[in-house]
Amino acid sequence: MNRSKSSRISIPGRVIQLLLHDDEFFREVMNLKKASTAGSFPKYDQWCDVDGFHMEFALAGYAKKDLEICYSGQELTIRSVRSNQEVQSTTPNESLEEEVIPEVITRSTSSPKIQQGAIVRGIARRNFSTNFFISQEFDISSAVATVKDGLLHLIIPAKSEITANTIEIKNGE
């Protein structure tokens, strides 16, 4: 196995507990430059209520077919699944021949001239992948996701009970 010096295979449980349960520690970590710039898209809100843990992502322009949510253990991943061709055709540098663009007429003393092409491109249409480690207090396998009006809403219910398992210690021979 070839790992760089900075790769971490494990994180002490105390650090995770502080991140999940100590608001002051969480804010300190998130204020660090690396943590605050990582994962700036998509923007999201998180909150808990009696229904469980809620995550809501602002994804204007993304349809249900453009998104994928998967999990492994307590790691939740949300990503776009648009084809490269769809994404490339929406970048400003690509040809806009097939796109219907409203006509813009500029007034001059001679005949009116029509300006064609993209005037402003401010809407992000990019592929993304973002992941979260969810507390063991929540049951990711029972999560429900909906998309409406450009918002992806994910509800992860609380587990009814958390069980601790033991690992048998064998003689070292």
C-alpha positions as CSV (number, residue, x, y, z in Angstrom):
1,M,0.0,0.0,0.0
2,N,1.5,3.3,-1.1
3,R,0.2,6.2,1.1
4,S,1.6,9.7,1.3
5,K,2.9,11.0,4.6
6,S,-0.2,13.1,5.3
7,S,-2.8,10.3,4.8
8,R,-4.7,9.3,7.9
9,I,-5.9,5.8,8.4
10,S,-7.7,6.6,11.6
11,I,-8.8,9.6,13.6
12,P,-9.0,9.5,17.4
13,G,-12.6,9.1,18.6
14,R,-12.2,12.0,20.9
15,V,-11.7,14.4,17.9
16,I,-14.8,13.1,16.2
17,Q,-16.8,13.4,19.4
18,L,-15.6,17.0,19.9
19,L,-16.5,17.8,16.3
20,L,-20.0,16.3,16.7
21,H,-20.9,17.5,20.2
22,D,-18.8,20.6,21.0
23,D,-20.0,23.6,19.1
24,E,-17.0,25.7,20.1
25,F,-14.5,23.1,18.9
26,F,-16.5,22.7,15.6
27,R,-16.4,26.4,14.9
28,E,-12.7,26.6,15.6
29,V,-12.0,23.7,13.2
30,M,-14.3,25.2,10.5
31,N,-12.7,28.6,10.8
32,L,-9.3,27.1,9.8
33,K,-8.4,28.1,6.2
34,K,-8.3,24.5,4.8
35,A,-11.6,23.5,6.4
36,S,-13.5,26.6,5.4
37,T,-12.5,26.5,1.7
38,A,-13.0,22.8,1.3
39,G,-16.5,21.9,0.1
40,S,-17.7,25.4,-0.7
41,F,-20.2,24.0,-3.4
42,P,-22.9,23.2,-3.0
43,K,-24.1,25.5,-0.1
44,Y,-26.1,23.7,2.5
45,D,-28.0,23.9,5.8
46,Q,-28.1,21.3,8.6
47,W,-30.4,21.0,11.6
48,C,-31.9,18.5,14.0
49,D,-35.5,18.1,15.1
50,V,-37.8,15.3,16.3
51,D,-37.7,13.8,12.8
52,G,-33.9,13.4,12.8
53,F,-30.9,15.1,11.2
54,H,-31.8,17.3,8.2
55,M,-29.5,18.4,5.4
56,E,-30.6,20.8,2.7
57,F,-28.5,21.6,-0.4
58,A,-29.0,24.6,-2.8
59,L,-28.8,23.0,-6.2
60,A,-30.6,25.3,-8.6
61,G,-30.6,23.8,-12.1
62,Y,-30.0,20.2,-11.0
63,A,-32.8,17.6,-11.4
64,K,-33.3,14.4,-9.6
65,K,-31.6,12.5,-12.5
66,D,-28.5,14.7,-12.1
67,L,-27.9,13.7,-8.5
68,E,-26.7,10.6,-6.7
69,I,-26.6,10.0,-2.9
70,C,-24.7,7.0,-1.5
71,Y,-23.2,5.9,1.8
72,S,-20.7,3.5,3.1
73,G,-20.7,3.0,6.9
74,Q,-21.2,6.5,8.3
75,E,-19.8,8.3,5.3
76,L,-22.5,10.0,3.1
77,T,-21.6,11.2,-0.4
78,I,-23.7,13.5,-2.5
79,R,-22.6,14.1,-6.1
80,S,-23.7,15.2,-9.5
81,V,-24.0,12.6,-12.2
82,R,-24.3,14.8,-15.3
83,S,-22.5,13.6,-18.3
84,N,-19.3,15.5,-19.3
85,Q,-21.0,16.5,-22.5
86,E,-23.9,18.2,-20.7
87,V,-21.5,20.0,-18.4
88,Q,-19.2,21.1,-21.2
89,S,-22.1,22.4,-23.3
90,T,-22.9,24.8,-20.5
91,T,-19.5,26.3,-20.0
92,P,-19.0,29.9,-21.3
93,N,-16.1,28.9,-23.7
94,E,-18.1,26.3,-25.6
95,S,-20.0,27.0,-28.8
96,L,-23.5,28.2,-28.1
97,E,-24.9,27.3,-31.6
98,E,-27.8,25.1,-30.4
99,E,-28.8,27.3,-27.4
100,V,-31.6,29.8,-28.0
101,I,-30.4,33.2,-27.0
102,P,-32.6,36.2,-26.8
103,E,-31.7,39.0,-29.3
104,V,-30.1,42.1,-27.9
105,I,-30.3,45.1,-30.2
106,T,-27.8,47.9,-29.8
107,R,-28.9,51.3,-31.1
108,S,-26.6,53.1,-33.6
109,T,-27.0,55.8,-36.1
110,S,-26.9,53.2,-39.0
111,S,-28.8,50.0,-39.0
112,P,-29.5,48.0,-35.7
113,K,-26.9,45.3,-34.9
114,I,-27.8,42.1,-33.1
115,Q,-25.3,40.8,-30.5
116,Q,-25.3,37.1,-30.2
117,G,-23.7,34.8,-27.7
118,A,-23.7,34.6,-23.9
119,I,-23.9,38.0,-22.3
120,V,-23.7,36.9,-18.7
121,R,-22.9,33.4,-17.3
122,G,-23.3,33.5,-13.6
123,I,-25.0,30.1,-12.9
124,A,-22.7,27.3,-11.7
125,R,-23.3,24.2,-13.7
126,R,-20.5,22.0,-12.6
127,N,-19.9,18.5,-11.5
128,F,-19.4,18.1,-7.7
129,S,-18.9,15.5,-5.1
130,T,-19.1,16.2,-1.4
131,N,-19.1,13.9,1.6
132,F,-20.0,14.0,5.3
133,F,-19.3,11.7,8.2
134,I,-22.6,11.2,10.0
135,S,-22.8,10.5,13.7
136,Q,-23.6,6.9,14.7
137,E,-26.6,8.2,16.5
138,F,-28.4,8.4,13.1
139,D,-29.5,5.6,10.7
140,I,-28.2,6.5,7.3
141,S,-29.8,3.4,5.8
142,S,-33.3,4.8,6.6
143,A,-32.6,8.3,5.1
144,V,-35.1,9.9,2.8
145,A,-34.2,12.4,0.1
146,T,-36.4,14.8,-2.0
147,V,-35.7,17.4,-4.6
148,K,-38.1,20.4,-5.0
149,D,-37.6,23.9,-6.2
150,G,-33.8,23.6,-6.5
151,L,-33.4,22.2,-2.9
152,L,-32.2,18.7,-2.1
153,H,-33.6,17.8,1.3
154,L,-32.2,14.8,3.1
155,I,-33.7,13.5,6.4
156,I,-31.7,10.9,8.4
157,P,-33.7,9.5,11.4
158,A,-32.1,8.9,14.7
159,K,-31.3,5.2,15.6
160,S,-33.6,3.6,18.1
161,E,-30.6,2.3,20.0
162,I,-26.9,2.2,19.5
163,T,-25.3,-1.2,20.3
164,A,-21.7,-1.7,21.2
165,N,-19.9,-4.8,19.9
166,T,-16.9,-6.6,21.2
167,I,-13.9,-8.1,19.4
168,E,-12.6,-11.3,20.7
169,I,-8.9,-11.2,21.8
170,K,-7.0,-14.3,20.7
171,N,-3.7,-15.7,21.9
172,G,-0.8,-14.4,19.8
173,E,0.9,-17.5,18.5
